Amino acid sequence: MMTETERSTLEERLHDVQQRIAQAARAAGRDPKEVLLVAATKMNDAERVQAAIQAGLTACGENRVQELLEKYEQGAYQGADLQFIGTLQSNKVKYLLGKVSLIQSVSSLKLAECIAKEAKKRNMCQDILLEVNIGREEAKSGFLVETLDSSLEALSKFPEIHIRGLMAIPPIPTGTDKNSRYFAEMRQLFVDISAKKYDNVSMDYLSMGMTADFEEAIRFGANIVRVGTAIFGRRPYPVGTGLSREIQ
């Protein structure tokens, strides 16, 4: 059971992030309403998620299918949009369709085709984003920049999926290095693809930026930011998992 102090702290954190988003958008000459805050709710129970929604959160993003299903049954996401933002295995796709509005982390042709196949069974169309491995990291999944055009061409033939944009998790900055160049490259990709005409593809969303860099991402055109730690506080990740970077 959350205490009143915990609820108050959560509300203050959420409002602070919302204000920072608005300020970053205005500084970039943009309307703050253009930027959607998706809270990374991993490792926060249904009560904490509901508390954030009651405080004004409008969109939740989960990273793990099993956790999403458990909290979904508990009514954790009532009153907010629900999206999937984590690594997704093909055999888990069937559990998400019908529950999430957007799957942000579609990282391969195989996964996209699996989503299309499952959506066809249900006579529906699933909105997705293509995850771009913008840092070309060997240990990270996602489409390489060089394969995006051919991948979009292939996936445009599946009416059961609607590609709504791009998502990226840039490499962890080292020293004073920032992710500006990766955000800039993502923005250019977004613009270039927008100028092309593919069936079932519309570049509506550019999802990039987390707790450490969402303001910089907004400066480069992000209209979805995925923020966890700045809202819910730091979570107890197992040492060496790399999860803290994945979902912040």
C-alpha positions as CSV (number, residue, x, y, z in Angstrom):
1,M,0.0,0.0,0.0
2,M,1.4,3.4,-1.0
3,T,1.7,6.1,1.6
4,E,0.4,9.6,1.0
5,T,4.0,10.7,0.9
6,E,4.9,8.2,-1.8
7,R,1.8,9.3,-3.8
8,S,2.8,12.9,-3.5
9,T,6.4,12.3,-4.5
10,L,5.2,10.3,-7.6
11,E,2.8,13.1,-8.6
12,E,5.6,15.7,-8.2
13,R,8.0,13.7,-10.3
14,L,5.4,13.2,-13.0
15,H,4.5,16.9,-13.1
16,D,8.2,17.8,-13.2
17,V,8.8,15.6,-16.2
18,Q,5.7,17.0,-18.0
19,Q,7.0,20.5,-17.4
20,R,10.5,19.6,-18.7
21,I,8.9,18.2,-21.8
22,A,6.9,21.3,-22.4
23,Q,9.9,23.5,-21.9
24,A,12.0,21.5,-24.2
25,A,9.3,21.6,-26.9
26,R,8.9,25.3,-26.6
27,A,12.6,25.8,-26.8
28,A,12.6,23.9,-30.0
29,G,9.8,26.0,-31.4
30,R,7.3,23.2,-31.0
31,D,3.9,22.8,-29.4
32,P,4.3,20.8,-26.2
33,K,1.1,18.9,-27.1
34,E,3.0,17.3,-30.0
35,V,5.1,15.3,-27.6
36,L,3.6,12.2,-26.0
37,L,5.1,11.0,-22.7
38,V,5.0,7.2,-22.4
39,A,6.0,6.2,-18.9
40,A,8.2,3.1,-18.7
41,T,6.2,1.2,-16.0
42,K,8.4,-1.8,-15.7
43,M,8.9,-3.1,-12.1
44,N,6.2,-0.8,-10.8
45,D,3.1,-2.6,-9.4
46,A,-0.5,-1.9,-10.4
47,E,-1.1,0.5,-7.5
48,R,1.9,2.7,-8.5
49,V,0.9,2.7,-12.2
50,Q,-2.7,3.6,-11.3
51,A,-1.4,6.4,-9.0
52,A,0.5,7.9,-11.9
53,I,-2.5,7.7,-14.2
54,Q,-4.6,9.4,-11.5
55,A,-2.0,12.1,-11.3
56,G,-2.3,12.8,-15.1
57,L,-0.3,10.1,-16.9
58,T,-1.9,9.3,-20.2
59,A,0.3,6.5,-21.7
60,C,2.1,3.5,-20.2
61,G,4.8,1.4,-21.8
62,E,5.7,-2.1,-20.6
63,N,8.8,-4.0,-21.4
64,R,7.9,-7.6,-20.4
65,V,4.9,-9.5,-21.7
66,Q,4.3,-11.5,-18.5
67,E,4.4,-8.4,-16.3
68,L,2.1,-6.6,-18.7
69,L,-0.4,-9.5,-18.6
70,E,-0.4,-9.7,-14.8
71,K,-0.9,-6.0,-14.3
72,Y,-3.5,-5.8,-17.1
73,E,-5.6,-8.3,-15.2
74,Q,-5.2,-6.1,-12.1
75,G,-6.5,-3.1,-13.9
76,A,-3.2,-1.3,-13.7
77,Y,-3.6,0.6,-17.0
78,Q,-7.3,1.7,-16.8
79,G,-7.6,5.3,-17.9
80,A,-4.4,5.3,-20.0
81,D,-3.2,4.1,-23.4
82,L,-1.0,1.0,-23.2
83,Q,2.0,0.4,-25.5
84,F,4.7,-2.3,-25.6
85,I,8.3,-0.9,-25.6
86,G,10.5,-3.9,-24.8
87,T,12.2,-6.8,-26.6
88,L,9.5,-9.0,-28.0
89,Q,9.8,-12.7,-28.9
90,S,7.7,-14.0,-31.8
91,N,5.9,-16.6,-29.6
92,K,4.7,-13.8,-27.3
93,V,3.0,-11.7,-29.9
94,K,-0.4,-13.4,-29.5
95,Y,-0.6,-12.2,-25.9
96,L,-0.2,-8.5,-26.9
97,L,-2.6,-8.0,-29.7
98,G,-5.9,-6.6,-28.6
99,K,-4.3,-5.2,-25.4
100,V,-1.7,-2.6,-26.7
101,S,-2.3,0.2,-29.1
102,L,1.2,0.3,-30.4
103,I,4.2,-2.1,-30.4
104,Q,7.2,0.2,-30.5
105,S,10.0,-2.3,-30.6
106,V,9.6,-4.2,-33.8
107,S,13.2,-5.1,-34.5
108,S,13.1,-7.5,-37.5
109,L,11.2,-8.6,-40.6
110,K,10.5,-11.9,-38.9
111,L,8.8,-10.3,-35.9
112,A,6.8,-7.9,-38.1
113,E,5.6,-10.7,-40.2
114,C,4.6,-12.7,-37.1
115,I,2.6,-9.7,-35.9
116,A,0.9,-9.4,-39.3
117,K,0.1,-13.2,-39.3
118,E,-1.5,-13.0,-35.8
119,A,-3.4,-9.8,-36.6
120,K,-4.8,-11.5,-39.7
121,K,-6.2,-14.3,-37.6
122,R,-8.0,-11.7,-35.5
123,N,-9.2,-9.6,-38.5
124,M,-7.4,-6.5,-37.2
125,C,-4.6,-4.1,-38.0
126,Q,-1.8,-3.6,-35.5
127,D,0.1,-0.3,-35.3
128,I,3.9,-0.7,-34.9
129,L,7.1,1.2,-34.9
130,L,10.3,-0.1,-36.5
131,E,13.2,-0.2,-34.0
132,V,16.4,1.2,-35.6
133,N,19.8,0.0,-34.4
134,I,21.1,3.6,-35.0
135,G,24.4,2.9,-33.2
136,R,25.0,-0.2,-35.2
137,E,25.7,-2.1,-32.0
138,E,26.3,-5.8,-32.5
139,A,24.7,-6.8,-29.2
140,K,21.5,-4.8,-29.9
141,S,18.6,-5.8,-32.1
142,G,16.9,-3.6,-34.6
143,F,16.9,-2.7,-38.3
144,L,20.2,-1.3,-39.7
145,V,19.8,2.0,-41.5
146,E,21.0,0.4,-44.7
147,T,18.2,-2.1,-44.7
148,L,15.3,0.2,-43.8
149,D,14.2,0.9,-47.4
150,S,14.1,-2.7,-48.5
151,S,12.4,-3.7,-45.2
152,L,9.7,-1.0,-45.6
153,E,9.1,-2.2,-49.1
154,A,8.6,-5.8,-47.9
155,L,6.4,-4.9,-44.9
156,S,4.2,-2.5,-46.9
157,K,2.6,-5.6,-48.5
158,F,1.1,-6.6,-45.1
159,P,-2.2,-4.8,-44.6
160,E,-2.5,-6.3,-41.1
161,I,0.2,-4.0,-39.8
162,H,0.5,-0.2,-40.0
163,I,4.0,1.1,-39.6
164,R,3.5,4.4,-37.8
165,G,7.1,5.5,-37.4
166,L,10.5,4.7,-36.0
167,M,12.0,4.0,-32.5
168,A,15.6,4.0,-31.3
169,I,17.7,3.4,-28.2
170,P,21.1,5.1,-29.0
171,P,24.3,3.8,-27.4
172,I,25.1,4.7,-23.8
173,P,27.0,8.0,-24.0
174,T,30.6,7.9,-22.9
175,G,32.3,10.8,-21.1
176,T,31.0,14.1,-22.5
177,D,29.7,12.5,-25.6
178,K,26.0,12.9,-26.1
179,N,23.5,11.2,-28.4
180,S,22.9,14.3,-30.5
181,R,24.4,12.8,-33.7
182,Y,22.2,9.7,-33.3
183,F,19.1,11.7,-32.7
184,A,19.9,13.9,-35.7
185,E,20.4,10.8,-37.9
186,M,17.1,9.4,-36.7
187,R,15.4,12.7,-37.5
188,Q,16.8,12.6,-41.0
189,L,15.7,9.0,-41.6
190,F,12.2,10.0,-40.4
191,V,12.1,12.9,-42.8
192,D,13.4,10.9,-45.7
193,I,11.0,8.0,-45.2
194,S,8.1,10.5,-44.8
195,A,8.8,11.8,-48.3
196,K,8.4,8.3,-49.8
197,K,5.1,6.6,-50.5
198,Y,4.8,3.1,-49.1
199,D,1.5,1.3,-48.5
200,N,0.6,0.9,-44.8
201,V,3.4,3.2,-43.8
202,S,2.9,6.7,-42.3
203,M,5.7,8.4,-40.4
204,D,3.6,9.8,-37.5
205,Y,5.8,8.9,-34.6
206,L,9.5,9.3,-33.8
207,S,10.1,7.6,-30.5
208,M,13.5,8.4,-28.8
209,G,14.7,9.8,-25.6
210,M,14.6,8.4,-22.1
211,T,15.3,9.8,-18.6
212,A,18.9,10.9,-19.3
213,D,18.3,12.5,-22.7
214,F,14.6,13.1,-23.5
215,E,15.0,16.9,-23.7
216,E,17.8,16.5,-26.2
217,A,15.6,14.0,-28.2
218,I,12.8,16.5,-28.3
219,R,15.2,19.1,-29.7
220,F,15.8,16.7,-32.6
221,G,12.1,16.0,-33.3
222,A,11.1,13.2,-31.0
223,N,7.3,13.2,-30.5
224,I,7.3,10.2,-28.2
225,V,9.6,10.0,-25.2
226,R,9.9,6.9,-22.9
227,V,10.6,7.9,-19.3
228,G,10.7,5.7,-16.3
229,T,13.3,6.6,-13.6
230,A,12.5,10.3,-13.6
231,I,8.9,9.4,-12.8
232,F,9.1,6.3,-10.6
233,G,12.6,6.6,-9.1
234,R,15.4,4.2,-9.6
235,R,14.5,0.6,-9.7
236,P,16.6,-2.3,-8.2
237,Y,18.0,-3.8,-11.4
238,P,20.3,-6.9,-11.1
239,V,23.9,-5.9,-11.6
240,G,25.2,-6.5,-15.1
241,T,21.9,-6.9,-16.9
242,G,22.0,-3.6,-18.7
243,L,18.3,-3.2,-18.1
244,S,18.6,0.2,-16.5
245,R,19.7,1.7,-19.8
246,E,17.1,-0.3,-21.8
247,I,14.0,1.1,-20.1
248,Q,14.9,4.4,-18.4
